[in-house]
């Protein structure tokens, strides 16, 4: 988050930066605060994640930033392996229609 930015504004900005897509926030999906992530380089972090359900409202010609190697859509039955289990948890809550949730 940038100083003075709301969580919703941060999500919209990050979505644009990382995908090139313009979105608007529809509702809260969930908040997760109790997950410890172990990275391959041995870093360990506890992240506070706030995720929103969004609707695409436009697209730019801007290329995604360096954090995004590839952008694809996947069906529920054809999801790739999700490295970050905290994000997988959000996906599972979404498909169970169990939101908003707080953990």
TARAPE-V968140 format. One line per field, one symbol per residue. psi: psi as a letter, one per 40 degrees, with the letter a starting at -180 (. if undefined). A space follows every 50 residues. Layout:
# TARAPE-V968140
psi=???
This chain:
# TARAPE-V968140
psi=iihehidddddddddddedehhiihdihdihhefhhhhideeihihihhh iihihheiiiehiiaedhdihiiiidefiihhdhdddddddddddefgii ih.
